[in-house]
Amino acid sequence: MSNRIDYGNLMHDAMRGLIRKVLTDVSENGLPGAHHFFISFGTEHPEVQIADWLRDRYPDEMTVVLQHWFENLDVGEDGFAVTLNFGDSPEPLYIPYDAIHTFVDPSVEFGLRFETQGDIDDDDDLDDYDDDLDDLPEHEVVDMGDREERDHKAKPKGEAEVVSLDSFRK
């Protein structure tokens, strides 16, 4: 038994459980309202199943969108399968939850990002890490306020950022 609680992995397991629950509901009832998902995953993960031409095109990471056209959404304990349309060519995919890097539902400004950090060796001195705790910010509750006002404050005039989705389309 380890002498530490692995909060990072526990949190990732909980977040993956949330994704599984959301996808299960979508598979049973469809996407409600304006909800849709951008799911980025590592194509190098050994359990990812995608067509060879997709793996060649996206050797490290790929982002898929579950919105207008998807079928055969089958949600399992360790991952999900779905068929997506790539240029009028349906392609089945299997994505294990462990391969997911981000899960975003922009319709409600919700997103999860899975980041990996190096594990602490059992031989490391925990006192070295206690000093780092002093540098952590205190818990803060942020009022997101009105979206228009927040977006206006967040983007100074003349500094707009354009993001192209063409790379996700064939």
Secondary structure as GFF3:
##gff-version 3
##sequence-region A 1 170
A	DSSP	alpha_helix	7	29	.	.	.	ID=ss1
A	DSSP	beta_strand	37	42	.	.	.	ID=ss2
A	DSSP	alpha_helix	52	57	.	.	.	ID=ss3
A	DSSP	beta_strand	61	66	.	.	.	ID=ss4
A	DSSP	beta_strand	70	75	.	.	.	ID=ss5
A	DSSP	beta_strand	79	85	.	.	.	ID=ss6
A	DSSP	beta_strand	90	96	.	.	.	ID=ss7
A	DSSP	three_ten_helix	97	99	.	.	.	ID=ss8
A	DSSP	beta_strand	100	105	.	.	.	ID=ss9
A	DSSP	three_ten_helix	106	108	.	.	.	ID=ss10
A	DSSP	beta_strand	110	113	.	.	.	ID=ss11
A	DSSP	alpha_helix	127	133	.	.	.	ID=ss12
A	DSSP	alpha_helix	147	154	.	.	.	ID=ss13
A	DSSP	three_ten_helix	166	168	.	.	.	ID=ss14
###
